[in-house]
Amino acid sequence: MFTWISNNIGTIIICAVLIAIVTAIIFSMIKKKKQGKSVVCSCGNCKHCAMSGSCHKQ
């Protein structure tokens, strides 16, 4: 078991970092959604966007 871990330590670390990044993104999206902010749009200039009505309540 220890040999397998030592042979794959790089892959294990990269997977752990990717899981941490995805988890942070998901928690950030949940936090923004609870605050009533748009999860999709972050540009702040949605007047010209065809989908502005779906992500911003007017």
N, C-alpha and C positions, 0 to 999 in steps of 0.2 A: 504494500500500500504506500509506504513512504517513498519507494522508488518511483512509483507512478506519479505521485505528487511532485517529486523533484524533477522528473522528466517533463512535466506539463505545467510548471509553475508560471511560465510566461502566459500561456493560454488562460490559466486560472485567474491571474491578475487582470488581464485585459477584459475577461468576462465580468469580473467583479466591478471594474471601473465602468463598463458599459451599462451594467445593471444599475449602478448608482446614478449615472447620468439620466437614464430613462426614468427612474423613480423620482428624481428631482424635477424633471420636466412634468411628469404627471401630477405631482403635488403642487407645482406652480400653477398648472392649469386649473386644478380643483380650487385652489385659493382664489385665483382670479374670478372663477365662475361664482364662488360664494360671495365675493365682493360686488358682483353685478357687472364686472368688466367683461369686455369681449375677449374670448380665448383665442379667436382666429386672427383678428386684426390687431396689429400693433403699430401701424404706420401713423395713425392719427390724422390722415388726410384721406378720408373715404368718400368725399363728395363725388368724386369722379368714378368710383367703383360701381359696377353694375349690381353687385351683391350687397351694397351698403345697407339696404333695407332689412336684410336678413340678420346682420350682426349688430346693428344699432337700432334701438327702439327710438322712434321719433315722436 
